[in-house]
Amino acid sequence: MFDKSQLMRGTLEGCILKIISLNVTYGYEIMEKLKNYGFDDIQEGTIYPLLVRLEKKGLILAEFRPSPLGPSRKYYFITNEGLETLNSFEVYWNSISIAVRKIIDLEGKQ
């Protein structure tokens, strides 16, 4: 069985950086956006450790802000280093996804 956890973690980090680069947002909203784009298996237990990791790396920053629906929420925004990392991720993802697609589509084309 294919172990997708390593591949998923790196991919999610890049996707989370992209989401945060577009708008300051909070964890639950990030999770919902990921689900809306097809990451159906995403749960809070996956997202929050990745947010902590990205914050420790200095790629995102967080601050508590009042919420209109209850207690304060931790909002995340991207740093300049996070934008550089996102750009590198996008370039690498585009090249690797093309290569992987070519290999997957080989089926008897040798």
C-alpha positions, -999 to 999 in steps of 0.1 A, spaced: 0 0 0 13 35 -9 21 56 21 8 90 12 16 108 44 49 123 34 37 133 0 5 148 15 24 168 42 46 186 17 18 192 -7 -5 205 20 22 229 33 24 245 -2 -14 246 -5 -18 262 29 8 288 20 -11 296 -12 -44 300 7 -28 322 33 -11 343 6 -44 352 -8 -61 363 24 -54 365 61 -74 335 74 -78 311 103 -74 273 107 -110 262 102 -114 283 71 -82 269 57 -95 234 63 -128 242 46 -111 257 16 -88 226 12 -119 204 14 -137 225 -12 -107 220 -36 -108 182 -32 -88 173 -1 -118 155 13 -99 136 40 -85 167 57 -91 170 94 -82 195 121 -56 171 135 -38 174 102 -40 212 96 -30 226 130 3 208 133 12 220 98 3 256 108 25 253 139 53 239 117 50 267 91 49 293 119 81 279 135 98 280 102 89 317 99 68 312 68 36 324 84 28 346 114 -3 344 136 -22 368 158 -54 365 178 -82 387 166 -118 390 178 -143 368 161 -179 380 154 -191 345 164 -175 339 198 -140 337 212 -109 352 195 -95 333 166 -59 328 156 -54 344 122 -25 335 99 -7 356 74 23 349 52 57 364 56 82 374 28 100 342 34 67 323 31 61 340 -2 96 329 -14 89 294 -3 55 294 -20 71 306 -52 97 277 -50 69 252 -43 48 264 -73 78 261 -97 88 227 -84 52 214 -83 46 224 -119 77 207 -131 73 175 -110 36 172 -118 43 173 -155 70 146 -152 48 124 -130 19 127 -154 41 117 -183 52 86 -164 17 76 -153 5 80 -189 32 57 -203 10 25 -206 28 7 -234 44 37 -251 80 26 -249 
